Each structure stands twice: as structure tokens, then as C-alpha cells.
Amino acid sequence: MSSLLRLATAGSVDDGKSTLVGRLLYDTKSVLADQLDAVQRASVDRGLSTPDLSLLVDGLRSEREQGITIDVAYRYFATPRRSFVLADTPGHVQYTRNTVTGASTAQLAVLLVDARKGVIEQTRRHAAVLALLGVPRLVLAVNKIDLIGYDEAAFDVIAKEFATHAASLGYGDGSVLTIPVSALHGDNVAVASDSTPWYSGPTLLEHLESVPVAPDPHDAAFRLPVQYVIRPRTPEHPDYRGYAGQIAAGTVRPGDEVVVLPQGLRSTVERVDTADGSLPEAGSGSSVTVILTDELDIARGDLIASAEQRPVVTDEFTAALCWLSGKSLTAGSKVLVKHGARTVQALVQDLHSRFDEQTLSTVDSPDSLELNEIGSVRLRLSEEIPVDDYASSPRTGAFLVIDPKDGDTLAAGMVGDRFSGLGERAA
């Protein structure tokens, strides 16, 4: 089992997400004593008999929701079984783009609904965004179950409705779990509730501790975006030439045949160095310095990849854009594309379609993409770059779209047609 789980939370306003996150921090003893004392004092001042755990996170949340940036608050907590990095995203509909940011690296997402309201428009929107981003597992936390008298029948209706929606998005058996919870009282968050004898599944924390997280496949194609070229030129290392970066996918070993892109130069890995010495093998997520047998002209922004499973080198591709800006995107727009450490000029040739996350359908040839909308576009770049389809390699299939005038981030992009599968399943 992986020792680290990256998860994101999403939900509508007033679904109790802050209380749920606070409850997880409290029940895993991840709250400092002075923080808890401050929350208890504030709760007493409000006339509450128990601590309002939402206050553990609401301060920061209210600050960031006053702006229109795409920042996300990250929470770190741990149990004896696993460590967690939780991306806490706002619930307002105008901050759907925050969900994109928070879920971009998530291995699981916890989606909240109010038991009194059930699956609503924002629930379906968030689920569609999570599916487009390729988040492999979902938990639907039916919160405030206490306010409907722990009604099993009402819970079953919500669970079945969401299961149907999730299936239309491509989530198969075992990838979605629905849990009745009360974040306020702690029911089924970390401790099983006596008030839901009809629920036999795990608590939320038990599920987070035990859910299998698929590691990067051992046989995935090797990808190393070069962040820095190391040339010490010291008496101890007069000829050292290493290419440093974080492995985006796959594994690398001395003796592996690689290709440097976009140039297409081939070589062999001589050594894999780290700050603690050389390694016989390094995998996805490892920060390493690769030494090759040949002296090649390699620079920051290049990609060292498997020679046998190389990405496509192209100056034109179709991609899905999650539009993050208040500025409109239209065909003919000139933008910058930041892929890894390389930034190139680009032209938006066509707006193919806009995705309707409620009906899981597409609107062909829209006039523009607006804030929080997701669409399929065709981009033409000023130079060739090596890219993978997002579905096969998320880290080398993702990119940012930047405004060349002021440097603002306009969109998060995913190489490939992300809509076709959803459309076929929805049909």
C-alpha cells in the first residue's frame, strides 16, 4: 500500500466541507493545542456547546475566496497507516477552476453533498471535472445525515443517483464509494456511527487509509523533463555533465537507451545520481540527475525519454482547456503554452467544442470559452515540443496557457480529446 495519498475535496456552498476537513484534522490529532484552544474559545463566544471544527479552516478559506486566483489550501495530516496531502478547494460555482487546480494531482476526491438536497448541479459539475482530469477514485460523502434522521431510504436514493451519474462519466465498479456522514457529530468520519446500523461499509478515514493507490506503472514510458544542466567544472568534477529534474513517468536505469527531444538525439544512461549517491534504478516522482554516455547539446526544457516509447514531437495538437480567466478565448487568439520547463508561442486555430458538464454533451464550434468553461481546441505552436496524450501520461500531457501580454495564467490544458469517451458513455 502506498504510504502517501493525495486527495482533494469538492462540494457546494454550505455542504459542510470545512467542518468535514476540520473533523479529519481533529480526529487524526493533526491540530496544534493552541489552534484547538482558539477554536474552543471562539465557539464558546458564539454560544456553542461543542467546538466548531470548521473554524480550523474557514479563516484561510474566507481570505482566499475574496480573490479570483486559483490558489488552493493544502492540508497535511497522517495516521499510523498513511500520510495525506489534502487539497481543499472552495465550493462556490464561480470557483470551479479551483477544483481543477486542487484535483490535478489527486489520486482520490471526496465530493460532498447535503443529505437534505442530494445530488445537485454543482455535484454533477464537480464530478465531470474530476472525470476529465482523470481522478481515478471518488468518495461521495452524504453529509448532515443527522438532519434527515439518519434516513436509510433517502441515503439510498442519493447513492443510486450519483452512481448512475458516475458510471456515465466512466467510473466503474469499485471506484466510487458513498458514505453517510455527519461532520458535525463525527458519524462515520473516523468512528463508525451507532445511528447508521444499516451502513456496513468503512468510515471515511478507514477508506482513506486502506484504498489502494495505483503507483506509476513499472513499465510506463520513461519521461524526464530537464530542469537544470549541472556542469560544476571543478578540479574534482572537471568533466561532469548531468541533467537534473523530477521523473514525470516510468523508471530509469543505467544502460537504458534514451532519446533527447525535440532534437531526436539518442544516447545511453551511464549513471543515475542523487544527493545521496548513485542509484541502480529511479522511478516516477524521484528527483535525479541523469548522466549520459554521450556529450550532447541538452538544455533546460528538453525532455529525456524512452527511446522505444517516445512521445509525439509536434507543433500542432488538440487539447481540452479548463478556462481559468475572466478574459474570453476566441479562435485566432495568440497565447503562450508552458509545457514542463519550455514556453512557446501558440495560436488558437479552432474552438472545436464546449463541454456541458450537466448533460455530458458538447456544443460544437462555440464562439468563445468563458470563465470556468471547458472546451476542446486546436493549437498551433511556433516550434515543435514533445507531448503525450494526457490519458497515458498526465504530467507530460498537461500544460498551461499564459497571456503573453501580462503573464497571467489563462487555462490548464490536457493534450488529446478528453470529451469523446464521456460523450460515448453518456449517449
C-alpha positions as CSV (number, residue, x, y, z in Angstrom):
1,M,0.0,0.0,0.0
2,S,1.2,3.5,-0.8
3,S,2.3,5.4,2.3
4,L,1.0,8.7,0.8
5,L,-2.4,9.6,-0.6
6,R,-3.1,12.8,-2.4
7,L,-6.8,13.7,-2.2
8,A,-9.0,16.7,-3.0
9,T,-12.3,17.8,-1.5
10,A,-15.1,19.4,-3.5
11,G,-18.6,20.4,-2.8
12,S,-21.2,23.1,-3.0
13,V,-21.5,26.1,-0.6
14,D,-22.8,25.1,2.9
15,D,-22.4,21.4,2.4
16,G,-20.2,21.3,5.4
17,K,-16.9,20.7,3.7
18,S,-15.0,23.0,6.2
19,T,-16.4,21.0,9.1
20,L,-15.5,17.7,7.5
21,V,-11.9,18.8,6.8
22,G,-11.7,20.2,10.4
23,R,-13.1,16.9,11.7
24,L,-10.5,14.9,9.8
25,L,-7.7,17.1,11.2
26,Y,-9.2,16.9,14.7
27,D,-9.7,13.1,14.7
28,T,-6.3,12.4,13.4
29,K,-4.8,14.7,16.1
30,S,-3.3,16.9,13.4
31,V,-4.3,20.1,15.2
32,L,-1.9,22.0,17.5
33,A,-3.1,22.6,21.0
34,D,-3.1,26.4,20.7
35,Q,-5.2,26.1,17.5
36,L,-7.8,24.0,19.2
37,D,-7.9,26.3,22.2
38,A,-8.6,29.2,19.9
39,V,-11.4,27.3,18.2
40,Q,-12.9,26.4,21.5
41,R,-12.8,30.0,22.7
42,A,-14.4,31.2,19.5
43,S,-17.1,28.5,19.7
44,V,-18.0,29.5,23.3
45,D,-18.2,33.1,22.2
46,R,-20.7,32.0,19.6
47,G,-22.8,30.2,22.2
48,L,-21.9,26.7,21.0
49,S,-21.6,23.8,23.4
50,T,-19.1,21.9,21.2
51,P,-16.1,23.2,19.2
52,D,-17.0,24.4,15.7
53,L,-14.3,22.5,13.8
54,S,-15.0,24.5,10.6
55,L,-13.1,27.3,12.3
56,L,-9.9,25.3,11.8
57,V,-10.0,26.0,8.1
58,D,-12.6,28.8,7.5
59,G,-10.1,31.6,8.3
60,L,-7.9,30.8,5.4
61,R,-10.7,29.8,3.1
62,S,-12.6,33.1,3.6
63,E,-9.4,35.0,2.8
64,R,-8.7,33.2,-0.5
65,E,-12.3,33.3,-1.6
66,Q,-12.2,37.1,-1.6
67,G,-9.9,36.9,-4.7
68,I,-10.3,35.3,-8.0
69,T,-7.0,33.5,-8.1
70,I,-6.6,29.7,-8.5
71,D,-4.8,29.1,-5.2
72,V,-5.8,26.0,-3.2
73,A,-5.2,25.4,0.5
74,Y,-3.3,22.2,1.2
75,R,-3.7,20.3,4.5
76,Y,-1.2,17.8,5.7
77,F,-2.1,15.1,8.2
78,A,-1.2,11.5,9.0
79,T,-2.3,8.3,10.7
80,P,-0.1,5.3,11.7
81,R,-1.1,3.7,8.4
82,R,-0.7,6.5,5.8
83,S,0.2,10.2,5.3
84,F,-2.2,12.5,3.4
85,V,-2.0,15.7,1.4
86,L,-5.5,17.2,1.1
87,A,-6.2,19.9,-1.4
88,D,-9.1,21.9,0.0
89,T,-11.0,23.8,-2.8
90,P,-13.8,26.4,-2.4
91,G,-17.3,25.4,-3.1
92,H,-18.7,28.4,-4.9
93,V,-19.7,27.8,-8.6
94,Q,-17.5,30.8,-9.7
95,Y,-14.5,28.9,-8.3
96,T,-15.0,25.7,-10.3
97,R,-11.5,26.4,-11.6
98,N,-10.1,25.9,-8.1
99,T,-11.3,22.3,-8.3
100,V,-9.2,21.9,-11.5
101,T,-6.2,23.1,-9.6
102,G,-6.7,21.1,-6.5
103,A,-7.6,17.8,-8.3
104,S,-4.9,18.0,-10.9
105,T,-2.6,15.6,-8.9
106,A,-5.3,13.9,-6.7
107,Q,-5.5,10.1,-6.5
108,L,-8.9,10.3,-4.9
109,A,-11.5,13.0,-4.4
110,V,-14.1,13.4,-1.7
111,L,-17.2,15.0,-3.1
112,L,-19.7,16.3,-0.5
113,V,-23.5,16.6,-0.8
114,D,-26.0,17.8,1.7
115,A,-28.3,14.9,2.6
116,R,-31.3,17.3,2.5
117,K,-30.5,18.4,-1.0
118,G,-29.0,15.4,-2.7
119,V,-27.1,15.5,-6.0
120,I,-27.4,19.0,-7.4
121,E,-26.0,20.9,-10.4
122,Q,-22.7,21.6,-8.7
123,T,-22.3,18.0,-7.7
124,R,-22.6,16.9,-11.3
125,R,-20.3,19.7,-12.5
126,H,-17.5,18.7,-10.0
127,A,-17.8,15.0,-10.9
128,A,-17.5,15.8,-14.6
129,V,-14.4,17.9,-13.9
130,L,-12.9,15.2,-11.8
131,A,-13.5,12.6,-14.6
132,L,-11.9,14.9,-17.2
133,L,-8.9,15.3,-15.0
134,G,-8.6,11.5,-14.7
135,V,-9.0,11.3,-10.9
136,P,-9.4,7.5,-10.5
137,R,-11.5,7.2,-7.3
138,L,-14.4,9.1,-5.8
139,V,-16.0,9.2,-2.4
140,L,-19.4,10.7,-2.2
141,A,-19.8,11.9,1.4
142,V,-23.5,12.4,2.1
143,N,-23.1,14.9,4.9
144,K,-25.6,16.2,7.5
145,I,-27.2,12.7,7.6
146,D,-28.3,13.6,11.1
147,L,-30.6,16.3,9.8
148,I,-32.7,13.8,7.9
149,G,-32.9,11.5,10.9
150,Y,-30.3,9.0,9.6
151,D,-32.8,8.0,6.9
152,E,-31.6,5.0,5.0
153,A,-34.1,5.3,2.2
154,A,-33.1,8.9,1.5
155,F,-29.4,7.9,1.5
156,D,-30.1,5.1,-0.9
157,V,-31.8,7.4,-3.4
158,I,-28.8,9.8,-3.3
159,A,-26.3,6.9,-3.7
160,K,-28.1,5.4,-6.6
161,E,-28.5,8.7,-8.4
162,F,-24.8,9.5,-8.1
163,A,-23.7,6.0,-9.0
164,T,-25.6,6.4,-12.3
165,H,-24.0,9.8,-13.0
166,A,-20.5,8.5,-12.1
167,A,-21.0,5.5,-14.4
168,S,-21.8,7.8,-17.3
169,L,-18.5,9.5,-16.6
170,G,-16.6,6.3,-16.9
171,Y,-16.3,5.3,-13.2
172,G,-16.5,1.6,-12.9
173,D,-17.3,-0.8,-10.1
174,G,-15.2,-0.3,-7.0
175,S,-14.1,3.2,-8.0
176,V,-16.9,5.1,-6.2
177,L,-17.9,4.7,-2.5
178,T,-20.9,6.5,-0.9
179,I,-20.7,7.1,2.9
180,P,-23.4,8.6,5.2
181,V,-21.6,11.1,7.5
182,S,-22.2,13.9,9.9
183,A,-19.1,16.0,10.0
184,L,-20.6,18.0,12.9
185,H,-21.1,14.9,15.2
186,G,-18.4,12.7,13.7
187,D,-20.7,10.0,12.4
188,N,-18.7,7.7,10.1
189,V,-15.9,10.1,9.6
190,A,-13.3,8.4,11.8
191,V,-15.6,6.3,14.0
192,A,-18.4,4.1,12.9
193,S,-21.8,5.5,13.9
194,D,-24.4,3.7,16.0
195,S,-27.0,5.8,14.3
196,T,-26.5,4.1,10.9
197,P,-26.7,0.4,11.7
198,W,-27.9,-0.1,8.1
199,Y,-24.5,1.1,6.8
200,S,-21.9,-1.7,6.9
201,G,-19.1,0.0,4.9
202,P,-15.9,1.7,6.2
203,T,-15.7,5.1,7.8
204,L,-14.3,7.8,5.7
205,L,-10.9,7.7,7.4
206,E,-10.8,3.9,7.2
207,H,-11.4,4.1,3.5
208,L,-8.7,6.8,3.0
209,E,-6.3,4.6,5.0
210,S,-6.9,1.4,3.0
211,V,-7.9,2.4,-0.5
212,P,-5.3,1.0,-3.0
213,V,-3.4,3.7,-4.8
214,A,-2.0,2.5,-8.1
215,P,1.6,3.5,-8.4
216,D,3.1,4.7,-11.6
217,P,3.2,1.5,-13.7
218,H,6.6,-0.1,-13.6
219,D,6.6,-0.4,-17.4
220,A,5.4,3.1,-18.1
221,A,7.4,5.0,-20.7
222,F,10.3,7.0,-19.1
223,R,10.0,10.8,-19.1
224,L,12.4,13.3,-17.5
225,P,11.8,17.0,-18.2
226,V,15.2,18.7,-17.9
227,Q,15.1,21.4,-15.3
228,Y,18.8,22.2,-15.0
229,V,22.1,21.2,-16.6
230,I,24.8,20.6,-14.0
231,R,28.3,21.5,-15.1
232,P,30.5,22.0,-11.9
233,R,33.8,22.4,-13.8
234,T,35.7,21.9,-10.5
235,P,39.0,20.1,-10.1
236,E,37.1,17.2,-8.5
237,H,34.5,17.1,-11.4
238,P,36.1,18.7,-14.4
239,D,34.0,16.8,-17.0
240,Y,30.8,16.2,-15.1
241,R,27.7,16.9,-17.2
242,G,24.4,15.9,-15.6
243,Y,20.7,16.6,-16.5
244,A,18.6,17.2,-13.4
245,G,14.8,17.1,-13.0
246,Q,12.0,15.1,-11.5
247,I,11.0,11.9,-13.3
248,A,7.5,12.5,-14.7
249,A,6.7,8.9,-15.6
250,G,8.3,5.4,-15.7
251,T,11.7,4.3,-14.4
252,V,15.3,4.7,-15.5
253,R,18.4,2.6,-15.0
254,P,22.0,2.7,-16.2
255,G,22.2,1.1,-19.6
256,D,18.7,2.3,-20.7
257,E,18.5,3.7,-24.3
258,V,17.0,7.2,-24.3
259,V,16.2,9.9,-26.8
260,V,16.5,13.7,-26.2
261,L,13.6,15.6,-27.5
262,P,12.7,17.6,-29.5
263,Q,16.1,17.2,-31.2
264,G,15.8,13.4,-31.5
265,L,19.3,12.7,-30.2
266,R,19.9,9.2,-28.9
267,S,22.2,8.1,-26.1
268,T,22.5,5.6,-23.2
269,V,22.1,6.3,-19.5
270,E,25.5,5.9,-17.8
271,R,24.5,6.8,-14.2
272,V,21.6,8.0,-12.1
273,D,22.8,10.4,-9.4
274,T,21.0,11.8,-6.4
275,A,22.2,13.9,-3.4
276,D,22.7,10.7,-1.5
277,G,24.7,8.9,-4.2
278,S,24.0,6.9,-7.4
279,L,21.0,4.6,-7.8
280,P,20.5,1.3,-9.6
281,E,17.0,2.5,-10.6
282,A,14.8,5.5,-10.0
283,G,11.0,5.9,-10.6
284,S,8.3,8.4,-11.1
285,G,8.4,11.3,-8.7
286,S,12.2,10.9,-7.9
287,S,14.4,14.0,-8.3
288,V,17.6,12.8,-10.0
289,T,20.5,13.8,-12.2
290,V,21.0,11.6,-15.3
291,I,24.4,11.2,-16.8
292,L,24.6,10.0,-20.4
293,T,27.4,8.2,-22.2
294,D,27.5,10.9,-25.0
295,E,28.1,14.7,-24.7
296,L,25.0,16.2,-26.2
297,D,23.7,19.7,-26.5
298,I,20.9,19.5,-24.0
299,A,19.2,22.5,-22.3
300,R,16.5,23.3,-19.8
301,G,13.1,22.5,-21.3
302,D,14.3,19.4,-23.2
303,L,12.8,16.0,-22.5
304,I,14.8,12.8,-21.9
305,A,12.5,9.9,-22.8
306,S,12.5,6.2,-23.5
307,A,14.0,5.6,-27.0
308,E,11.5,2.8,-27.6
309,Q,8.4,4.6,-26.3
310,R,8.9,8.1,-27.3
311,P,6.3,10.9,-27.2
312,V,5.0,12.7,-30.2
313,V,7.0,15.7,-31.3
314,T,4.7,18.2,-32.9
315,D,3.8,21.8,-33.4
316,E,0.0,21.2,-33.6
317,F,-2.4,19.3,-31.4
318,T,-5.9,19.1,-30.0
319,A,-6.4,19.7,-26.3
320,A,-9.0,20.2,-23.6
321,L,-8.8,23.6,-21.9
322,C,-10.2,24.4,-18.4
323,W,-10.6,28.1,-18.8
324,L,-9.5,29.9,-15.7
325,S,-9.6,33.6,-16.7
326,G,-12.3,36.3,-16.9
327,K,-10.9,37.1,-20.3
328,S,-12.7,35.3,-23.2
329,L,-10.9,32.8,-25.5
330,T,-11.7,33.0,-29.2
331,A,-10.3,31.4,-32.4
332,G,-7.3,33.3,-33.5
333,S,-6.1,34.2,-30.0
334,K,-2.3,34.4,-29.5
335,V,-1.2,32.8,-26.3
336,L,1.9,31.2,-24.7
337,V,2.0,27.4,-24.0
338,K,4.1,26.4,-21.0
339,H,4.8,22.6,-21.2
340,G,7.2,21.5,-18.5
341,A,10.1,24.0,-18.4
342,R,9.6,25.1,-22.0
343,T,7.4,28.0,-23.0
344,V,6.5,28.6,-26.7
345,Q,4.2,30.9,-28.6
346,A,0.9,29.5,-29.9
347,L,-2.1,30.3,-31.9
348,V,-5.6,29.0,-31.1
349,Q,-6.7,27.7,-34.6
350,D,-10.2,26.5,-33.7
351,L,-12.6,26.1,-30.9
352,H,-13.9,22.6,-31.6
353,S,-16.5,22.3,-28.8
354,R,-17.5,23.3,-25.3
355,F,-18.4,20.7,-22.8
356,D,-21.7,20.8,-20.9
357,E,-21.0,19.0,-17.7
358,Q,-24.7,18.8,-16.7
359,T,-25.9,16.9,-19.8
360,L,-22.4,15.4,-20.6
361,S,-22.8,16.6,-24.1
362,T,-20.8,19.1,-26.3
363,V,-21.7,22.3,-28.0
364,D,-19.9,22.4,-31.4
365,S,-18.0,25.4,-32.6
366,P,-18.7,27.8,-29.7
367,D,-17.9,31.5,-30.3
368,S,-15.7,31.6,-27.2
369,L,-14.7,30.0,-23.9
370,E,-15.6,31.9,-20.8
371,L,-14.5,31.7,-17.1
372,N,-15.0,28.1,-15.7
373,E,-15.9,26.6,-19.1
374,I,-14.1,23.6,-20.5
375,G,-13.6,23.2,-24.2
376,S,-11.7,21.4,-26.9
377,V,-9.4,23.5,-29.0
378,R,-6.8,23.1,-31.8
379,L,-3.4,24.8,-31.0
380,R,-0.6,25.6,-33.4
381,L,2.8,26.2,-31.8
382,S,5.7,28.3,-33.1
383,E,8.1,25.3,-32.6
384,E,7.8,21.6,-32.0
385,I,7.6,20.2,-28.5
386,P,7.3,16.5,-27.2
387,V,3.9,15.7,-25.8
388,D,2.0,12.7,-24.6
389,D,-1.7,12.2,-24.6
390,Y,-2.9,13.2,-21.1
391,A,-4.7,9.8,-20.6
392,S,-1.4,7.9,-20.9
393,S,0.9,10.3,-19.2
394,P,-0.8,13.1,-17.2
395,R,2.4,15.0,-16.3
396,T,3.8,15.2,-19.8
397,G,0.3,15.6,-21.3
398,A,-0.6,18.7,-19.2
399,F,0.3,22.3,-19.9
400,L,-0.6,25.9,-19.0
401,V,-1.9,28.6,-21.3
402,I,-0.5,32.0,-20.5
403,D,-1.4,35.5,-21.5
404,P,1.7,36.9,-23.5
405,K,0.8,40.5,-22.5
406,D,0.8,40.2,-18.7
407,G,1.9,36.7,-17.9
408,D,-1.5,35.7,-16.3
409,T,-2.4,32.0,-16.3
410,L,-5.4,31.6,-18.6
411,A,-6.1,27.9,-18.7
412,A,-5.0,24.4,-17.7
413,G,-4.6,22.2,-20.7
414,M,-4.7,18.5,-21.4
415,V,-3.4,17.0,-24.6
416,G,-5.8,14.8,-26.5
417,D,-9.6,14.5,-27.0
418,R,-10.9,14.3,-23.4
419,F,-14.6,14.5,-24.4
420,S,-15.1,11.6,-26.9
421,G,-15.2,8.9,-24.2
422,L,-17.6,10.9,-22.0
423,G,-19.9,11.6,-24.9
424,E,-20.0,8.0,-26.0
425,R,-20.7,6.8,-22.5
426,A,-23.4,9.5,-22.0
427,A,-25.1,8.5,-25.2
